[in-house]
Amino acid sequence: MTLDKDKLIEAIEASPRIDQLVLSLRYDDGLSFEEIAEVLELTYGQVRRIHFYAYTRITESAKTHPGDTDD
């Protein structure tokens, strides 16, 4: 199992804006969950939940399995 780059980009672009913001602040800007919560005026728990579900959805959407074809 690997991640398909094109599927990954599509999944990110199709994600809600808040998911994109949390992931961008975390991975592009290197902010901690506490810092993201402060910037977005959310609780730490909200940020962790958004991150978990966004990351899970995006990676699941981008997975390729042996035998998958691009139709």
N, C-alpha and C positions, 0 to 999 in steps of 0.2 A: 504494500500500500504506500502510495506517495501522494503528494499534493500537486495538483495541476495548477500552474501559475495563472492561466487564463480563467479557470474556474474560481480561483482565489480572488482575483480582481473583480470578477462579476459578483461574487458573493459579498465582498466588501461594499461595492457600489450599490448593491440592492439592500444593504442593511439600513436600519433607521439611523438618522443623523446622530443621535445620542450615542449609539454603538460606535459609529465612526469616530466621534470625538474622543470617547474614552480610550479606544484602541490607539488612536493617533497620539494622544497625550502620554499614554503609557509607553508605547514602543518608539515613536518618532522623537518625542521630547524627553523621554526617560523619567517622567514624573512618577512619584509614588502614589499609591491609592489615596493616601491622606491628602497629598497635594492636589490630585485631581478632584477630590471631593470639595476642597476649598475653592478651587477655580470655578467649578460648575455649580457651586452652592448646593451640593447634595451631601447626604450622609456617607460615611465610609462604607457602610453596609450596602447602600444603593449602588455605589461605584463598583464594589466587588461583585454584586449580582449582575449588573450590566456587563461587566467584563467577562464573567464566566459564561453567561449565555451567548454573548456575541461571539466570543472566541470559539465556543463549542459549535455554534451554528455555522460559522464561516469555515472552520476546518472540516466539518462533516460535509459541507457542500462542495469543497474543493478536493476531496479524496478521490483517488482513482484506484481501481482494483484490477488485478490481472484479468485480461479478457475484455475490459472496457473498450468501447470504440467511440470515436468522435463522429456521430451521425448528424 
